[in-house]
Amino acid sequence: MSTAKHSGSSTEGRRSHAERTAQTRESIMSAVVESIAEVGFQRTTAAEITRRAGVTWGAVQHHFGGKDGILLAVLEDSFHRFNLRVSAIGDSDRSLEKRIDLFIDRAWEHFGSSHYRSTLEILMSYAGTDDQASERLWPGQMFSAWNRVWEGLFSDSVQTRRESLALQRFTISSLTGLATTNLLAGPTARRPTAELNVLKSALKSCLSGRAKA
Protein backbone atom coordinates (compact mmCIF):
# COMPACT_ATOMS: atom_id res chain seq x y z
CA MET A 1 0.00 0.00 0.00
CA SER A 2 2.69 2.45 1.02
CA THR A 3 4.62 1.70 -2.18
CA ALA A 4 1.57 2.47 -4.31
CA LYS A 5 0.97 5.70 -2.41
CA HIS A 6 4.57 6.74 -2.85
CA SER A 7 4.38 5.95 -6.57
CA GLY A 8 1.28 8.12 -6.93
CA SER A 9 2.94 11.02 -5.15
CA SER A 10 5.99 10.63 -7.36
CA THR A 11 3.84 10.72 -10.48
CA GLU A 12 2.06 13.83 -9.23
CA GLY A 13 5.40 15.44 -8.52
CA ARG A 14 6.66 14.68 -12.02
CA ARG A 15 3.47 16.05 -13.52
CA SER A 16 3.79 19.24 -11.52
CA HIS A 17 7.39 19.65 -12.63
CA ALA A 18 6.35 19.12 -16.27
CA GLU A 19 3.61 21.70 -15.88
CA ARG A 20 6.01 24.19 -14.33
CA THR A 21 8.48 23.60 -17.14
CA ALA A 22 5.80 24.15 -19.79
CA GLN A 23 4.64 27.31 -18.04
CA THR A 24 8.18 28.70 -17.85
CA ARG A 25 8.79 27.98 -21.54
CA GLU A 26 5.49 29.62 -22.46
CA SER A 27 6.32 32.68 -20.34
CA ILE A 28 9.69 33.08 -22.04
CA MET A 29 8.27 32.70 -25.56
CA SER A 30 5.43 35.11 -24.77
CA ALA A 31 7.97 37.62 -23.49
CA VAL A 32 9.86 37.40 -26.79
CA VAL A 33 6.71 37.85 -28.89
CA GLU A 34 5.46 40.77 -26.78
CA SER A 35 8.84 42.47 -26.74
CA ILE A 36 9.30 42.27 -30.51
CA ALA A 37 5.74 43.54 -31.05
CA GLU A 38 6.25 46.48 -28.68
CA VAL A 39 9.90 47.52 -29.02
CA GLY A 40 11.14 45.69 -32.13
CA PHE A 41 13.54 42.84 -32.78
CA GLN A 42 16.77 44.77 -32.24
CA ARG A 43 15.70 45.93 -28.78
CA THR A 44 14.56 42.48 -27.74
CA THR A 45 17.74 41.76 -25.82
CA ALA A 46 18.52 39.07 -23.28
CA ALA A 47 17.91 41.57 -20.51
CA GLU A 48 14.54 42.59 -21.98
CA ILE A 49 13.44 38.97 -22.36
CA THR A 50 14.34 38.02 -18.80
CA ARG A 51 12.72 41.18 -17.41
CA ARG A 52 9.44 40.49 -19.13
CA ALA A 53 9.45 36.76 -18.39
CA GLY A 54 10.52 37.19 -14.78
CA VAL A 55 13.31 34.61 -15.04
CA THR A 56 17.10 34.58 -15.11
CA TRP A 57 19.13 34.19 -18.30
CA GLY A 58 20.34 30.91 -16.86
CA ALA A 59 16.76 29.64 -16.87
CA VAL A 60 16.41 30.74 -20.50
CA GLN A 61 19.56 28.85 -21.44
CA HIS A 62 18.37 25.80 -19.53
CA HIS A 63 15.15 25.65 -21.55
CA PHE A 64 16.30 26.93 -24.95
CA GLY A 65 20.10 27.01 -25.02
CA GLY A 66 20.23 30.71 -25.95
CA LYS A 67 18.54 33.39 -28.03
CA ASP A 68 18.58 31.43 -31.30
CA GLY A 69 16.91 28.55 -29.50
CA ILE A 70 14.13 30.82 -28.26
CA LEU A 71 13.59 32.29 -31.72
CA LEU A 72 13.35 28.82 -33.24
CA ALA A 73 10.82 27.83 -30.58
CA VAL A 74 8.74 30.95 -31.28
CA LEU A 75 8.70 30.16 -35.01
CA GLU A 76 7.75 26.54 -34.39
CA ASP A 77 4.94 27.74 -32.14
CA SER A 78 3.82 30.12 -34.87
CA PHE A 79 3.66 27.28 -37.42
CA HIS A 80 1.70 25.22 -34.89
CA ARG A 81 -0.79 28.06 -34.34
CA PHE A 82 -1.26 28.41 -38.10
CA ASN A 83 -1.84 24.67 -38.48
CA LEU A 84 -4.47 24.68 -35.73
CA ARG A 85 -6.37 27.49 -37.44
CA VAL A 86 -6.64 25.77 -40.82
CA SER A 87 -6.36 22.03 -40.18
CA ALA A 88 -10.09 21.49 -39.54
CA ILE A 89 -11.26 23.10 -42.80
CA GLY A 90 -11.17 19.85 -44.78
CA ASP A 91 -12.93 17.76 -42.12
CA SER A 92 -16.39 18.13 -43.62
CA ASP A 93 -17.77 17.83 -47.13
CA ARG A 94 -17.12 21.42 -48.23
CA SER A 95 -16.75 22.52 -51.84
CA LEU A 96 -13.33 23.51 -53.12
CA GLU A 97 -14.43 27.15 -53.37
CA LYS A 98 -15.62 27.17 -49.76
CA ARG A 99 -12.36 25.59 -48.58
CA ILE A 100 -10.39 28.28 -50.39
CA ASP A 101 -12.48 31.03 -48.75
CA LEU A 102 -12.05 29.52 -45.28
CA PHE A 103 -8.37 28.86 -45.83
CA ILE A 104 -7.58 32.46 -46.77
CA ASP A 105 -9.78 33.89 -43.99
CA ARG A 106 -8.19 31.71 -41.32
CA ALA A 107 -4.72 32.14 -42.74
CA TRP A 108 -5.17 35.91 -42.49
CA GLU A 109 -6.27 35.56 -38.86
CA HIS A 110 -2.77 34.20 -38.34
CA PHE A 111 -0.80 36.43 -40.72
CA GLY A 112 -2.63 39.53 -39.50
CA SER A 113 -2.01 38.82 -35.82
CA SER A 114 0.53 40.51 -33.55
CA HIS A 115 2.05 37.06 -32.98
CA TYR A 116 2.84 36.72 -36.69
CA ARG A 117 4.17 40.27 -36.89
CA SER A 118 6.76 39.24 -34.32
CA THR A 119 7.43 36.06 -36.29
CA LEU A 120 7.90 38.13 -39.44
CA GLU A 121 10.50 40.31 -37.75
CA ILE A 122 12.40 37.19 -36.68
CA LEU A 123 12.32 35.81 -40.22
CA MET A 124 13.44 39.14 -41.70
CA SER A 125 16.31 39.37 -39.23
CA TYR A 126 17.73 36.12 -40.59
CA ALA A 127 17.05 36.85 -44.27
CA GLY A 128 20.20 37.02 -46.34
CA THR A 129 22.49 36.06 -43.47
CA ASP A 130 24.98 33.21 -43.32
CA ASP A 131 23.76 32.22 -39.87
CA GLN A 132 23.27 28.46 -39.74
CA ALA A 133 20.03 28.95 -37.84
CA SER A 134 18.53 30.72 -40.86
CA GLU A 135 18.75 27.50 -42.86
CA ARG A 136 16.57 25.84 -40.23
CA LEU A 137 14.11 28.73 -40.04
CA TRP A 138 13.34 29.63 -43.64
CA PRO A 139 12.18 28.29 -45.96
CA GLY A 140 12.48 24.70 -44.73
CA GLN A 141 10.22 24.50 -41.71
CA MET A 142 7.61 26.97 -42.89
CA PHE A 143 7.22 25.45 -46.35
CA SER A 144 7.12 21.91 -44.95
CA ALA A 145 4.34 22.83 -42.53
CA TRP A 146 2.50 24.82 -45.19
CA ASN A 147 2.81 22.03 -47.77
CA ARG A 148 1.25 19.46 -45.43
CA VAL A 149 -1.74 21.73 -44.84
CA TRP A 150 -2.08 22.57 -48.53
CA GLU A 151 -2.04 18.95 -49.71
CA GLY A 152 -4.58 18.02 -47.06
CA LEU A 153 -6.99 20.77 -48.12
CA PHE A 154 -6.65 20.67 -51.88
CA SER A 155 -5.91 17.03 -52.63
CA ASP A 156 -8.88 16.94 -55.06
CA SER A 157 -7.16 19.43 -57.35
CA VAL A 158 -4.84 17.98 -59.97
CA GLN A 159 -1.52 19.82 -59.74
CA THR A 160 2.02 18.97 -60.69
CA ARG A 161 4.58 19.36 -57.94
CA ARG A 162 5.92 22.52 -59.61
CA GLU A 163 2.44 24.04 -59.95
CA SER A 164 1.59 23.26 -56.34
CA LEU A 165 4.78 24.85 -55.04
CA ALA A 166 4.29 27.90 -57.25
CA LEU A 167 0.75 28.45 -55.92
CA GLN A 168 1.91 27.95 -52.35
CA ARG A 169 4.74 30.47 -52.76
CA PHE A 170 2.36 32.92 -54.42
CA THR A 171 -0.12 32.60 -51.54
CA ILE A 172 2.54 32.90 -48.84
CA SER A 173 4.09 35.89 -50.61
CA SER A 174 0.70 37.61 -50.89
CA LEU A 175 -0.20 37.08 -47.24
CA THR A 176 3.28 38.04 -46.05
CA GLY A 177 3.23 41.15 -48.23
CA LEU A 178 -0.12 42.22 -46.77
CA ALA A 179 1.18 41.52 -43.25
CA THR A 180 4.25 43.66 -43.98
CA THR A 181 2.07 46.49 -45.29
CA ASN A 182 0.03 46.37 -42.09
CA LEU A 183 3.20 46.30 -40.02
CA LEU A 184 4.39 49.49 -41.72
CA ALA A 185 0.95 51.09 -41.38
CA GLY A 186 1.05 50.69 -37.61
CA PRO A 187 -2.10 51.74 -35.72
CA THR A 188 -3.87 52.70 -38.97
CA ALA A 189 -3.65 49.15 -40.34
CA ARG A 190 -6.90 47.63 -41.57
CA ARG A 191 -8.11 44.22 -42.65
CA PRO A 192 -7.24 44.02 -46.38
CA THR A 193 -10.60 42.56 -47.39
CA ALA A 194 -10.43 43.57 -51.06
CA GLU A 195 -6.90 42.22 -51.46
CA LEU A 196 -7.83 38.94 -49.76
CA ASN A 197 -10.80 38.58 -52.12
CA VAL A 198 -8.45 39.01 -55.10
CA LEU A 199 -6.24 36.26 -53.67
CA LYS A 200 -9.26 33.98 -53.19
CA SER A 201 -10.37 34.58 -56.78
CA ALA A 202 -6.89 33.80 -58.09
CA LEU A 203 -6.73 30.51 -56.20
CA LYS A 204 -10.24 29.53 -57.30
CA SER A 205 -9.28 30.20 -60.91
CA CYS A 206 -6.12 28.11 -60.63
CA LEU A 207 -7.50 25.24 -58.53
CA SER A 208 -11.13 24.92 -59.66
CA GLY A 209 -10.17 24.31 -63.27
CA ARG A 210 -8.00 21.41 -62.16
CA ALA A 211 -10.45 19.70 -59.80
CA LYS A 212 -10.58 15.94 -60.08
CA ALA A 213 -13.68 14.56 -61.75
Backbone as numpy.savetxt, mean C-alpha at the origin, in Angstrom:
# Nx Ny Nz CAx CAy CAz Cx Cy Cz
-2.48 -31.36 37.07 -3.30 -30.15 37.07 -2.45 -28.90 37.07
-1.44 -28.89 37.97 -0.60 -27.71 38.09 0.19 -27.46 36.83
0.58 -28.59 36.15 1.33 -28.45 34.90 0.46 -27.79 33.84
-0.81 -28.24 33.76 -1.73 -27.68 32.77 -1.96 -26.20 33.03
-2.11 -25.85 34.31 -2.33 -24.45 34.67 -1.14 -23.60 34.29
0.06 -24.15 34.57 1.27 -23.42 34.23 1.39 -23.23 32.72
1.01 -24.28 31.96 1.08 -24.21 30.50 0.14 -23.14 29.97
-1.06 -23.05 30.58 -2.02 -22.03 30.14 -1.51 -20.65 30.42
-0.90 -20.45 31.58 -0.36 -19.14 31.92 0.76 -18.76 30.99
1.58 -19.78 30.62 2.70 -19.52 29.72 2.19 -19.10 28.35
1.13 -19.78 27.89 0.54 -19.43 26.59 -0.01 -18.02 26.61
-0.68 -17.68 27.72 -1.23 -16.33 27.85 -0.13 -15.29 27.84
0.99 -15.63 28.52 2.11 -14.71 28.56 2.70 -14.49 27.18
2.83 -15.59 26.41 3.37 -15.47 25.06 2.43 -14.64 24.18
1.15 -14.86 24.34 0.17 -14.11 23.55 0.27 -12.62 23.88
0.39 -12.30 25.14 0.49 -10.91 25.56 1.76 -10.26 25.00
2.85 -11.02 25.00 4.09 -10.50 24.44 3.94 -10.25 22.94
3.28 -11.18 22.24 3.06 -11.03 20.81 2.20 -9.81 20.52
1.19 -9.61 21.37 0.32 -8.45 21.19 1.07 -7.15 21.44
1.92 -7.16 22.46 2.71 -5.96 22.74 3.68 -5.67 21.60
4.26 -6.72 21.06 5.18 -6.55 19.93 4.47 -5.95 18.73
3.28 -6.51 18.42 2.51 -6.00 17.29 2.11 -4.55 17.50
1.75 -4.22 18.73 1.35 -2.84 19.03 2.51 -1.87 18.89
3.70 -2.31 19.35 4.88 -1.45 19.22 5.23 -1.23 17.76
5.20 -2.29 16.97 5.50 -2.17 15.53 4.51 -1.23 14.86
3.22 -1.38 15.20 2.20 -0.53 14.61 2.40 0.93 15.01
2.79 1.16 16.26 3.02 2.53 16.73 4.17 3.17 15.98
5.23 2.40 15.74 6.40 2.93 15.03 6.05 3.24 13.58
5.35 2.31 12.91 4.97 2.55 11.52 4.01 3.72 11.39
3.07 3.82 12.32 2.13 4.96 12.30 2.86 6.27 12.50
3.89 6.25 13.36 4.68 7.46 13.59 5.39 7.90 12.31
5.89 6.94 11.54 6.57 7.25 10.28 5.58 7.86 9.29
4.43 7.22 9.13 3.41 7.70 8.18 2.94 9.11 8.56
2.64 9.31 9.83 2.16 10.62 10.29 3.23 11.70 10.13
4.47 11.34 10.44 5.55 12.32 10.34 5.76 12.75 8.89
5.80 11.78 7.98 6.00 12.12 6.56 4.85 12.98 6.06
3.62 12.63 6.47 2.44 13.39 6.03 2.47 14.82 6.56
3.00 15.00 7.76 2.95 16.32 8.40 4.20 17.18 8.15
5.37 16.57 8.17 6.60 17.37 8.05 7.47 16.98 6.86
7.08 15.93 6.11 7.84 15.53 4.94 8.86 14.45 5.23
9.32 13.82 4.15 10.24 12.69 4.29 11.59 13.10 4.88
12.14 14.21 4.39 13.47 14.61 4.83 13.52 14.93 6.32
12.43 15.41 6.87 12.40 15.78 8.29 11.91 14.64 9.18
11.64 13.51 8.55 11.26 12.32 9.34 12.54 11.60 9.75
13.17 12.13 10.76 14.44 11.61 11.25 14.21 10.54 12.32
15.31 9.91 12.72 15.22 8.91 13.79 14.65 9.53 15.05
15.09 10.75 15.37 14.61 11.42 16.57 13.12 11.72 16.48
12.66 12.12 15.28 11.25 12.43 15.10 10.39 11.17 15.21
10.88 10.09 14.65 10.14 8.82 14.71 9.99 8.34 16.15
11.10 8.35 16.89 11.04 7.87 18.27 10.19 8.79 19.15
10.24 10.10 18.88 9.43 11.03 19.67 7.95 10.75 19.47
7.56 10.57 18.23 6.15 10.33 17.94 5.68 8.97 18.42
6.54 7.97 18.30 6.15 6.61 18.69 6.27 6.36 20.18
7.04 7.21 20.86 7.23 7.03 22.30 8.09 5.85 22.65
9.10 5.57 21.79 10.01 4.46 22.03 11.45 4.93 21.83
12.40 4.10 22.20 13.80 4.42 21.97 14.21 3.96 20.58
15.33 4.49 20.08 15.83 4.03 18.78 16.28 2.58 18.86
16.69 2.16 20.03 17.05 0.76 20.22 15.85 -0.16 19.98
14.68 0.28 20.43 13.46 -0.51 20.21 13.13 -0.56 18.72
13.35 0.56 18.03 13.11 0.59 16.57 14.04 -0.40 15.88
15.30 -0.39 16.24 16.27 -1.30 15.64 15.93 -2.75 15.95
15.44 -2.99 17.15 15.07 -4.35 17.54 13.96 -4.89 16.64
13.00 -4.05 16.31 11.85 -4.50 15.52 12.09 -4.43 14.02
12.87 -3.45 13.56 13.00 -3.22 12.12 14.44 -3.22 11.60
15.42 -3.15 12.48 16.80 -3.14 12.05 17.35 -1.75 11.75
16.49 -0.80 11.45 16.93 0.56 11.13 15.88 1.26 10.29
16.23 2.44 9.76 15.24 3.24 9.04 14.78 2.57 7.76
15.70 1.96 6.99 15.28 1.28 5.77 14.30 0.16 6.08
14.52 -0.53 7.19 13.61 -1.60 7.58 12.22 -1.09 7.89
12.15 0.07 8.52 10.84 0.67 8.81 10.14 1.06 7.50
10.89 1.68 6.60 10.29 2.14 5.35 9.77 0.96 4.54
10.52 -0.13 4.52 10.06 -1.34 3.83 8.76 -1.85 4.46
8.72 -1.85 5.78 7.52 -2.32 6.49 6.32 -1.44 6.19
6.53 -0.13 6.11 5.44 0.80 5.79 4.91 0.53 4.39
5.82 0.29 3.44 5.40 0.00 2.07 4.64 -1.31 1.99
5.15 -2.33 2.67 4.45 -3.61 2.68 3.06 -3.47 3.27
2.94 -2.66 4.33 1.64 -2.41 4.94 0.72 -1.67 3.97
1.30 -0.77 3.20 0.52 -0.03 2.20 -0.02 -0.98 1.14
0.82 -1.90 0.65 0.36 -2.87 -0.34 -0.74 -3.75 0.25
-0.60 -4.10 1.52 -1.60 -4.93 2.19 -2.93 -4.18 2.29
-2.87 -2.91 2.63 -4.09 -2.09 2.73 -4.78 -2.01 1.37
-4.00 -1.80 0.32 -4.56 -1.74 -1.03 -5.25 -3.06 -1.37
-4.58 -4.17 -1.09 -5.13 -5.48 -1.40 -6.46 -5.72 -0.68
-6.53 -5.30 0.58 -7.77 -5.47 1.35 -8.92 -4.69 0.73
-8.61 -3.50 0.21 -9.67 -2.66 -0.37 -10.27 -3.28 -1.62
-9.46 -3.95 -2.43 -9.93 -4.38 -3.75 -10.14 -5.88 -3.88
-9.66 -6.66 -2.92 -9.66 -8.12 -3.10 -11.06 -8.73 -3.15
-12.04 -8.09 -2.52 -13.39 -8.67 -2.46 -14.24 -8.32 -3.68
-13.74 -7.51 -4.59 -14.55 -7.06 -5.72 -15.01 -8.22 -6.59
-14.14 -9.19 -6.81 -14.47 -10.30 -7.71 -15.18 -11.45 -7.04
-15.60 -11.29 -5.77 -16.22 -12.39 -5.05 -17.61 -12.74 -5.55
-18.32 -11.77 -6.07 -19.68 -12.03 -6.54 -19.74 -11.94 -8.07
-20.92 -12.25 -8.60 -21.07 -12.32 -10.06 -21.33 -10.93 -10.64
-20.30 -10.09 -10.63 -20.41 -8.73 -11.16 -19.93 -8.70 -12.61
-20.49 -7.80 -13.39 -20.05 -7.63 -14.76 -18.64 -7.04 -14.78
-17.97 -7.18 -15.91 -16.62 -6.64 -16.05 -16.64 -5.13 -15.85
-17.64 -4.46 -16.43 -17.72 -3.00 -16.30 -17.88 -2.57 -14.84
-18.71 -3.31 -14.09 -18.91 -2.98 -12.69 -17.64 -3.22 -11.88
-16.92 -4.29 -12.20 -15.66 -4.57 -11.50 -14.64 -3.46 -11.77
-14.61 -2.96 -12.99 -13.69 -1.87 -13.31 -14.05 -0.62 -12.51
-15.34 -0.29 -12.45 -15.78 0.87 -11.68 -15.38 0.74 -10.21
-15.66 -0.42 -9.62 -15.35 -0.63 -8.21 -13.84 -0.63 -7.97
-13.12 -1.22 -8.90 -11.66 -1.30 -8.76 -11.05 0.10 -8.72
-11.43 0.95 -9.65 -10.88 2.31 -9.70 -11.33 3.12 -8.48
-12.59 2.99 -8.09 -13.07 3.73 -6.92 -12.32 3.32 -5.66
-12.16 2.03 -5.46 -11.49 1.56 -4.25 -9.98 1.80 -4.32
-9.44 1.69 -5.52 -8.02 1.99 -5.67 -7.75 3.45 -5.31
-8.67 4.34 -5.73 -8.46 5.76 -5.41 -8.62 6.03 -3.92
-9.48 5.27 -3.24 -9.57 5.41 -1.79 -8.20 5.21 -1.15
-7.42 4.31 -1.75 -6.06 4.05 -1.26 -5.09 5.12 -1.75
-5.05 5.34 -3.07 -4.09 6.28 -3.65 -4.36 7.72 -3.20
-5.60 8.04 -2.86 -5.92 9.38 -2.43 -5.81 9.60 -0.93
-5.38 8.57 -0.20 -5.31 8.67 1.26 -3.99 9.30 1.72
-3.99 9.80 2.94 -2.76 10.35 3.52 -1.72 9.26 3.70
-2.17 8.03 3.94 -1.25 6.91 4.09 -0.47 6.71 2.80
-1.16 6.75 1.65 -0.45 6.56 0.39 0.43 7.76 0.06
0.02 8.95 0.45 0.87 10.11 0.18 2.23 9.95 0.87
2.21 9.37 2.07 3.47 9.08 2.76 4.23 7.99 2.02
3.51 6.98 1.56 4.13 5.90 0.78 4.79 6.46 -0.47
4.09 7.38 -1.14 4.61 7.98 -2.37 5.90 8.72 -2.11
5.97 9.45 -1.00 7.21 10.16 -0.67 8.36 9.19 -0.43
8.07 8.06 0.18 9.11 7.04 0.40 9.60 6.52 -0.95
8.66 6.17 -1.84 9.02 5.66 -3.15 9.85 6.68 -3.93
9.43 7.94 -3.89 10.14 8.99 -4.62 11.54 9.22 -4.06
11.70 9.01 -2.77 13.02 9.22 -2.15 14.03 8.19 -2.63
13.54 7.02 -3.04 14.44 5.96 -3.51 14.61 5.99 -5.04
13.72 6.69 -5.74 13.75 6.70 -7.20 15.08 7.21 -7.72
15.66 6.45 -8.63 16.91 6.87 -9.26 18.15 6.73 -8.41
18.03 6.10 -7.25 19.20 5.91 -6.40 19.80 4.54 -6.64
21.01 4.35 -6.14 21.68 3.06 -6.25 21.50 2.24 -4.98
20.69 2.75 -4.07 20.47 2.07 -2.80 19.89 0.69 -3.07
20.45 -0.33 -2.46 19.97 -1.70 -2.67 18.53 -1.85 -2.24
18.12 -1.09 -1.24 16.73 -1.21 -0.77 15.75 -0.82 -1.86
16.15 0.12 -2.75 15.23 0.57 -3.79 14.84 -0.56 -4.72
15.75 -1.52 -4.92 15.45 -2.65 -5.78 14.37 -3.52 -5.17
14.27 -3.52 -3.85 13.27 -4.31 -3.16 11.95 -3.55 -3.05
12.01 -2.23 -3.16 10.81 -1.42 -2.97 10.02 -1.25 -4.26
10.71 -0.93 -5.32 10.05 -0.52 -6.56 10.91 -0.91 -7.75
10.31 -1.59 -8.77 8.89 -1.86 -8.89 8.47 -3.24 -8.39
9.44 -4.06 -7.99 9.18 -5.45 -7.66 7.98 -5.75 -6.80
8.00 -5.30 -5.54 6.92 -5.65 -4.63 5.58 -5.08 -5.07
5.59 -3.82 -5.47 4.32 -3.18 -5.82 3.69 -3.84 -7.04
4.48 -4.09 -8.08 3.93 -4.71 -9.28 3.50 -6.14 -9.05
4.22 -6.87 -8.19 3.83 -8.24 -7.88 2.48 -8.27 -7.18
2.31 -7.39 -6.18 1.05 -7.32 -5.45 -0.07 -6.87 -6.38
0.20 -5.86 -7.19 -0.80 -5.33 -8.12 -1.20 -6.40 -9.14
-0.21 -7.12 -9.67 -0.49 -8.12 -10.70 -1.39 -9.23 -10.18
-1.19 -9.65 -8.93 -2.04 -10.69 -8.35 -3.49 -10.22 -8.27
-3.69 -8.98 -7.86 -5.04 -8.42 -7.76 -5.66 -8.31 -9.15
-4.89 -7.79 -10.09 -5.38 -7.58 -11.46 -5.82 -8.89 -12.10
-5.00 -9.91 -12.02 -5.33 -11.20 -12.63 -6.55 -11.83 -11.97
-6.71 -11.60 -10.67 -7.88 -12.13 -9.99 -9.17 -11.45 -10.41
-9.09 -10.16 -10.69 -10.29 -9.39 -11.04 -10.67 -9.50 -12.51
-9.67 -9.57 -13.37 -9.94 -9.49 -14.81 -9.48 -10.73 -15.56
-9.63 -11.87 -14.93 -9.20 -13.13 -15.56 -10.07 -13.50 -16.75
-11.28 -12.91 -16.87 -12.17 -13.22 -17.98 -11.90 -12.34 -19.20
-10.85 -11.55 -19.12 -10.46 -10.72 -20.27 -9.20 -11.32 -20.90
-9.26 -11.55 -22.20 -8.13 -12.17 -22.90 -7.06 -11.12 -23.16
-5.92 -11.26 -22.51 -4.82 -10.33 -22.67 -3.51 -11.10 -22.77
-2.63 -10.63 -23.63 -1.27 -11.18 -23.62 -0.57 -10.64 -22.38
0.54 -11.25 -22.03 1.29 -10.79 -20.87 1.73 -9.35 -21.06
2.17 -8.99 -22.26 2.62 -7.64 -22.53 1.48 -6.64 -22.42
0.30 -7.00 -22.96 -0.86 -6.12 -22.88 -1.29 -5.90 -21.43
-1.31 -6.98 -20.67 -1.71 -6.89 -19.27 -0.78 -5.97 -18.49
0.52 -6.14 -18.67 1.48 -5.30 -17.96 1.37 -3.84 -18.38
1.13 -3.62 -19.69 0.99 -2.25 -20.18 -0.22 -1.56 -19.55
-1.34 -2.27 -19.46 -2.54 -1.71 -18.85 -2.34 -1.46 -17.35
-1.65 -2.38 -16.70 -1.38 -2.20 -15.27 -0.50 -0.98 -15.03
0.55 -0.83 -15.83 1.44 0.32 -15.68 0.70 1.63 -15.99
-0.15 1.59 -17.00 -0.94 2.77 -17.35 -1.85 3.16 -16.18
-2.50 2.18 -15.57 -3.41 2.44 -14.47 -2.67 2.96 -13.24
-1.56 2.30 -12.90 -0.75 2.75 -11.76 -0.23 4.16 -12.00
0.25 4.42 -13.21 0.79 5.74 -13.53 -0.28 6.81 -13.42
-1.49 6.49 -13.89 -2.59 7.46 -13.82 -2.96 7.77 -12.38
-3.12 6.73 -11.56 -3.50 6.93 -10.16 -2.39 7.63 -9.38
-1.14 7.24 -9.66 -0.01 7.88 -8.97 0.11 9.34 -9.39
-0.11 9.62 -10.68 -0.06 11.00 -11.16 -1.13 11.86 -10.49
-2.34 11.32 -10.36 -3.41 12.06 -9.69 -3.10 12.26 -8.21
-2.50 11.24 -7.59 -2.12 11.37 -6.18 -1.05 12.44 -6.00
-0.11 12.50 -6.96 0.95 13.51 -6.90 0.38 14.91 -7.08
-0.57 15.05 -8.00 -1.23 16.34 -8.22 -1.93 16.80 -6.94
-2.60 15.87 -6.28 -3.27 16.22 -5.02 -2.28 16.56 -3.92
-1.14 15.85 -3.93 -0.09 16.15 -2.95 0.41 17.57 -3.12
0.61 17.98 -4.36 1.09 19.34 -4.64 0.01 20.38 -4.36
-1.25 19.99 -4.54 -2.35 20.94 -4.31 -2.55 21.24 -2.83
-2.12 20.32 -1.97 -2.25 20.54 -0.53 -3.70 20.57 -0.08
-4.04 21.52 0.78 -5.40 21.58 1.35 -6.50 21.78 0.32
-6.15 22.30 -0.87 -7.17 22.55 -1.89 -7.43 21.32 -2.76
-6.78 20.21 -2.46 -6.94 19.00 -3.26 -8.40 18.53 -3.25
-8.83 17.97 -4.38 -10.19 17.48 -4.50 -10.17 16.06 -5.04
-11.30 15.39 -4.97 -11.41 14.07 -5.57 -11.49 14.26 -7.09
-10.57 13.66 -7.85 -10.54 13.87 -9.30 -11.56 12.99 -10.03
-12.83 13.26 -9.79 -13.89 12.41 -10.32 -13.86 12.31 -11.83
-13.73 13.44 -12.52 -13.72 13.42 -13.99 -12.55 12.61 -14.53
-11.38 12.79 -13.94 -10.20 12.07 -14.38 -10.34 10.57 -14.13
-10.92 10.20 -12.99 -11.13 8.79 -12.69 -12.12 8.17 -13.66
-13.12 8.93 -14.07 -14.09 8.43 -15.04 -13.43 8.19 -16.40
-12.49 9.06 -16.77 -11.74 8.85 -18.02 -10.94 7.56 -17.94
-10.32 7.33 -16.79 -9.54 6.10 -16.59 -10.44 4.87 -16.66
-11.61 4.95 -16.06 -12.56 3.83 -16.12 -12.95 3.54 -17.57
-13.25 4.58 -18.31 -13.66 4.42 -19.71 -12.55 3.78 -20.54
-11.31 4.21 -20.28 -10.19 3.65 -21.02 -10.03 2.16 -20.74
-10.16 1.77 -19.47 -10.02 0.36 -19.12 -11.18 -0.46 -19.69
-12.38 0.10 -19.66 -13.53 -0.62 -20.22 -13.35 -0.84 -21.71
-12.81 0.16 -22.40 -12.58 0.05 -23.84 -11.54 -1.04 -24.13
-10.50 -1.08 -23.32 -9.42 -2.04 -23.55 -9.80 -3.46 -23.12
-10.51 -3.58 -22.00 -10.80 -4.91 -21.45 -12.10 -5.52 -21.96
-13.13 -4.69 -22.18 -14.43 -5.24 -22.59 -14.36 -5.88 -23.96
-13.58 -5.29 -24.85 -13.47 -5.84 -26.20 -12.70 -7.14 -26.25
-12.08 -7.51 -25.13 -11.30 -8.74 -25.08 -11.87 -9.76 -24.10
-13.13 -9.53 -23.68 -13.75 -10.46 -22.73 -13.93 -11.83 -23.36
-13.70 -12.85 -22.53 -13.87 -14.22 -23.01 -15.35 -14.49 -23.30
-15.59 -15.26 -24.31 -16.97 -15.60 -24.67 -17.57 -16.56 -23.65
